Amino acid sequence: MSWLTRVRNALPFSNKRETPDNLWVKCPRCHDMLFSKEYEANLYVCPRCEYHGRIGADARLGQLLDEGFELLPAPQVREDPLKFRDTKRYSDRLKAARAANPHNDAFTAAFGRIEGLPAVVGVQDFGFMAGSMGMAVGDAFCAAAAKALQERCAYVVVTAAGGARMQEGILSLMQMPKATVMTRRLKEAGLPYIVVLSDPTTGGVTASYAMLGDVHIAEPGALIGFAGQRVIQDTIRAQLPEGFQRAEYLHKHGMVDMVVNRHQLRATLANLIDYLAPAEAAA
């Protein structure tokens, strides 16, 4: 053992202090280290570069709804109907996802109020198998829409998905027309259907209920599209413009109605619901 090692080990401050692994968060955009508590208090938005981080269903519902909201029961669907297996069994993937998440699948809905106005809010959680749309997501979306019809109130959906859940095959694709029918029923009833597009919203979700709202709001920098940029470039054999499929580009070209910072999202939704909701619902 060298003299330097002996001296270092003898110093009272030589031992490294144990710190929690989740004490700091590194911003994916500006790479600054953020104190986790401050990052959470700032609604998971980087205070330096305004990067909007991905958040779970419970955090999102807590940000948008007034206190005292009621979680809607998750519909029961047949699991692993195709007995699918790739590198792992689908049933094992579901078990792992549920062990790492507070809910049984990627879509969670609640009934409550947004600044005093009644609303059903459904949230897609990218943390659960990339927010993929399977039978459980489709049933949860439709059950939440039915609750909005029953309560005669607005339906707000926050999307975040990598597309349809491949392990359920065509059964996952069948959720697209099923959800589309429910959005049509809301329209016929004169109830607002508002979509908040968060990062990322892609695939079959974009091709169905994510783009059928009365109003489309996007969070800053959100990736929104159907196919990936590389797939599109290889298909059309042309270089796509910078920022293609990002919220600001889509807003500029009319695909998104507004881009709203997360800090203003709750107030924006309340204003829209107040304007669009039927008179008896607002009362």
Secondary structure, 3 states (H helix, E strand, C coil): CCHHHHHHHHCCCCCCCCCCCCCEEECCCCCCEEEHHHHHHCCCECCCCCCECCCCHHHHHHHHCCCCCEECCCCCCCCCCCCCECCCEHHHHHHHHHHCCCCCCCEEEEEEEECCEEEEEEEECCCCHHHCECHHHHHHHHHHHHHHHHHCCEEEEEEEECCECHHHCHHHHCHHHHHHHHHHHHHHCCCCEEEEEEEEECHHHHCCHHHCCCEEEECCCCEECCCCHHHHHHHHCCCCCCCCCEHHHHHHCCCCCEECCHHHHHHHHHHHHHHHCCHHHHC
